[in-house]
Amino acid sequence: MKTFQDNFWLWGQNAGTHHACYPELPGSNQMEPTEGAAYLGIPNCCRVVMLDKPAPPFDDEAQKLSGFRQVVWSAIGAGGVERNNNDQSDLDEVLRQAARHPNVTGAVLDDFFPSVEGFDAGGQRARHSIRSIETMRKKLHEFPQRRLDLWLVWYSYQLEFPVQDYVDLCDVVTLWTWKGSDLDRLDENIERMAELTPGKRRLAGCYLWNYGERTELTRQQMESQLASYQHWLNEGVLEGVVFCSNCVADCGLEAAEITKRWIHEVGPQPLPATASSRTEMTVLAT
């Protein structure tokens, strides 16, 4: 029987990359993805390029990830990876790693839609054209060794953007709350995401620091959002949670310790059959 913990994921990025972008973060970060996952008790990893790290080829890093049950690689990287804008991507390298490592089960589109400011300024709806994403989806679904899934990062402030055609092309949608102050509307936003993604796999993205407002999440904010995730997991609306990330797990944040305890307490609970049946896939056995 699947447990909640089976569907917990680490948002894995190179150590130090978050401090480079957010100098307000306390302490220092030494934990790489495998270390952060072991510390928090997380079996799966979304491995995402940030500040152009790691750069293709991914062979060395993919070998380090071989102990994870599932790995989803970023197809375009975080928003600052400009080399993968305008229909450029790392997808062919991801597919090469999938051929070498059977625990690779998909690719994720990170920071894919623009910020509120960028959208209001009349910019592009997304970093790639619809045709590019259709091609990505086809390559993933027709991968010779097994079908691979296309994941999407969708921020709660983007839920009403006119991007449904992009969302419809993705297999797995992860919903992220960028500003800690927006966690007051978390349940409402999860319900809205569910309305917009019928039949899709859904996960919540859980930050351990308030990136949108460049400060720590309060104890109440952290405990409240985890309680909401537990509720929606039990309801079968969410199948799992993605935790961000190893880059802040060792910085002395209270939120990291709260999360670690919650994973330990909630992780062994059985996943509801409605959610479990949606997530059956061929993965590397542990």
N, C-alpha and C positions, 0 to 999 in steps of 0.2 A: 504494500500500500504506500502510495506517495505521501510524503509529509510536506508541510510548509517549507521546511528547510531545503528540500529537493528543488524548490523553485525560487530560492534566493540567489541573487547574482551580485557580484561586485562590479562596480564601474571602475575598471582598472586602467590607470595611467602612470606614466613614469614618475618616480619619486621627485619631488621638488617642483613639478610643473605648476601646481596650484599656488605655491608661495611666489613663484615668479610673476604670476598674474594678479595675485591678491596679497600684497605685502602686509595687509592688516591681519592675516592669519597668525595665530600665536605659534610659538615654538619653532621646530623644524621638522622636516619630513624625511625619513629614511626608508620607510616601508615601500617595497615594490609590490606589485599586485599579488604575487603568491604569498608574501608575508602578511599583507593586509587581510587577505581572505582567510588565512589560517588563524589569525588573531581574532577575527570577528566570527568565524565559524560558517563560512560561505563556500559552497561547492562549485559554483559556476562563475564565469567571468565574461563581461563585455570588455574587450580589450580595445581601447580607443586611442588613436593618435592625437597628441596635443603638443603644440609648439614644434611640430614636425618630428616628434619622437614617439615611437621608433620610426625610422625611415625604412622603406622597402630596400632590400628583401627582409622579410620578417622571420627568417629561419631561426636565428638565435633566440628571439623572444618566443616564438611558437614552441620551441623545445622546452622552455621554462614553464609553459602553460600546459604541458602534457598531463599533469596530474589533476587538472580540472575535469569535472564530468562533461561540461559543455563550455564551449568558447564561441562567442560571437565577435567577430572582428569589425572594426569600423571600416566602412567603404569610402568615406570621404574625410574622416577626422573631425576634430572640433572646429569651431568657426574660424579660428585664426589660421587654419591650414589652407591657405589661399591657393596652393597648387592644385587642389581638388575642386575648385569652383568651376563653373562654366562647363559642366559635363565631363570633367576629368575625374578620375577616381583611382582607388587602390584595389578595385574589385578583382582584377585579374590576379593580383598577388594574393588576395584572400582565397580565391579559388585554388591557387597553387598550394597554399597551406592546407586547405580542406582535403586535397588529394593526398597529402602527406600525413595528416593528423585527423583521425576519425572523430575526435571530440569537437571539431569545428562544425557548428550547426547553422550558421547564418552570418549575415552582415547587417550592420546598423548604420542608419543615417543620423548623425549627430548634428545639432545646431543647424537643422536643415531649412527651417523657415526663418524669415528675418525677425529682428526685434521689433517692438512696437514702433520705435522711432523710424527704423528703416522702412517698415511697411507704410507708415503714414507719409513718408517722403516720396512715395510712388515708385519704390524700387521693385525688383523682381519678386515674384511670389515665393520663390525657392532657389536654392543654390544650383539646382539642376532642372533641366527641362523635363516635361512629362515623358517625352520619347526616351530620354536617358534612363529614367526610372523604369519604364516598361522594359527596356533592354536588360537592366540589372535584374529585374524580377525574373525574366525569362532565363537568364544564365543561371540564376540560383535554383530555380525550380527544375531546370533540366540538367543540373549537374549530374554527370554519369553515375557517380557512386551512391548518391542519395539526394533527395530533395533538401535544399537549404532554404531557410526563411529570410525574408527581408523585414528588418526591424526599423522602427521610427521613433525618434525623440520628438515629443509634442509637449510644449510648455502650456500651462493652463491659460496663460494670457493670449494664446494663439487659437483657442478652441473655436472662436467665431470668425477666424480668418477664412477667406474663400479658398480653401485648400483641400476640399473633400476629395477631389479627383486624385490627388497624391495619396491621401490617407487610404483610399480604397485599394491602391496598388500594394499596400504593405500587409504583411501577415501578422505582425506583432507590433502593438502600439504601447509605448511607455509614456506615462503622463508625469510631468515634472512641475513642481511649484517653485518658481525662481525666487520669489520674495517670501520671507518668513511671514510677513503680515498677511499674505494671501492664504495662509493655511487655515484661516477662519472659514474659508469657502471650500475647503478640501472635499468634503462629502458631496457638496453640490457639483463640483467640477468632475469628480469621479463619475457621478450619475450622468452628467452631460457627455463625458467621453464615451460611456457605455452606449448612450443613445446614438452616437455618431459612428460607432464601430461594431455593428451587429455581426456576430459570427466570428469575430477576430479574437486572438489571444491578447490579453491586456495585463500590463504590469504597472505598478506605481514606481516612480523614481523617488528615492528618499535621500535628500541631502543631509549631511551631518554638520553643515555650517550654512549660514544664511548668506549665500553668494550675492543675491540680488540687492541686499542692503548692507553687505560687507561688515557683518558682525556675527556674534555667536547666536545660535538658536537658543531660546530659553528652555528650561526644563519642561515647562508646560507645553510649549510648541512641539518639542520632541516627543513627549509622552502622548500628547493628543494625536499627532499624526500616526504614530505607531498603533494606537488603539483603533484609529480609523482603518488602517490597512488590515488589521486583524479582523475587523468587522466585515470588510468587503471580500477578504479571502474566504471567510466562513460562508458568505453569501454566494460565492462562486463568480462574482463579478470580476475580481482580480484573480489571476493565477499565481502571482508572485510579486516580489519586490526587488528592485535594483538599488543597491546602496552605494552612494558616492561619498567617500571612496577611500582607497588605501592612502591617498595623498593627504588625508587629514586624520587618519585613524590613530596616529602616534603623536599628535600635537598637544595632548593634554586636554582635549575638549570633553566636557561633561556629556555632550550628546553622543560621543563615540562609546562611552562606557554604558550609557542608557541603552544604546542600540545593541551592544554586545550582550548585555543581560537579557534583553527582549528576545534576541535570536536564540539564546540558550533556553529560555523558558517556552517560547512559542514554537520554535523550529520543529520539535519532535511531534507536534500535533498532526493528525492525519488530514490531508487535503480533502475537501469535499469532493464527492464523486463527480459532480457537475464540472468542476474545474479540472480534475484529474483526467477526465475523458477527452478534454480539449487539448491536452498537452502531451499526449502519448506520441513519442517519436523514437526513432532508432538512435541511441547514443552509446558512447563508450561505457561499458559497465565499470563500476567502481571496484 
